[in-house]
Amino acid sequence: MPRIALVVEDDPELQRAIGDYLRELGFAVLGALHYEGAAAYLESARPAFACVDLELPTASGYEVCELIRRSGYADVPILVTSDSDDPEHMAYAERAGANAFLRKPFSMRELGRYVRALLEKSKRSEPRLRRLRP
């Protein structure tokens, strides 16, 4: 059974690209365009990894991070993505439960580095990753 990745991204093209890349890494991908879609998936599936855009149409990505944590998935690595690299956004994302922050635009190769770093068992940080919490 493949690991599940939850991708919450309101840009369908970017969601598709991220999903395709994560499938190449061996994930089964659940894609949601908004908070409600993510909530529906979390009721029936346990993701091994979540990639969450901070700017969503019906609720923020911060709220999705909080939902993941409230749903009993404290150990699920969460990577947030955003067009902004404002330190306040990063701090708020960390408080909401995110583990790392990746600024858009990004390459799929860069996304892969983040995914691998977040999923590895050791707690070492790679200096080029914007890791928010272990």
ZITA-V581781 format. One record per pair of residues at least 12 apart in sequence whose C-alpha atoms are under 6 Angstrom apart, sorted by the first residue. I is the first residue (numbers start at 1). GAP is how many residues later the second one is. If there is no record, write none. Layout:
I/GAP, I/GAP
This chain:
2/25, 2/26, 3/24, 3/45, 4/23, 4/24, 4/25, 4/43, 4/44, 5/24, 5/42, 5/43, 5/44, 5/45, 6/24, 6/44, 7/24, 7/43, 7/44, 8/23, 8/24, 8/25, 8/44, 9/24, 9/44, 10/23, 10/46, 34/22, 35/24, 48/28, 49/27, 49/28, 50/28, 51/27, 51/28, 51/29, 52/28, 53/27, 53/28, 53/29, 54/28, 62/31, 62/34, 65/31, 65/32, 66/30, 78/20, 78/21, 79/20, 79/21, 79/22, 80/21, 81/20, 81/21, 81/22, 82/21, 82/22, 83/20, 83/21, 94/38, 99/32, 99/33, 99/34, 100/30, 100/31, 100/32, 101/29
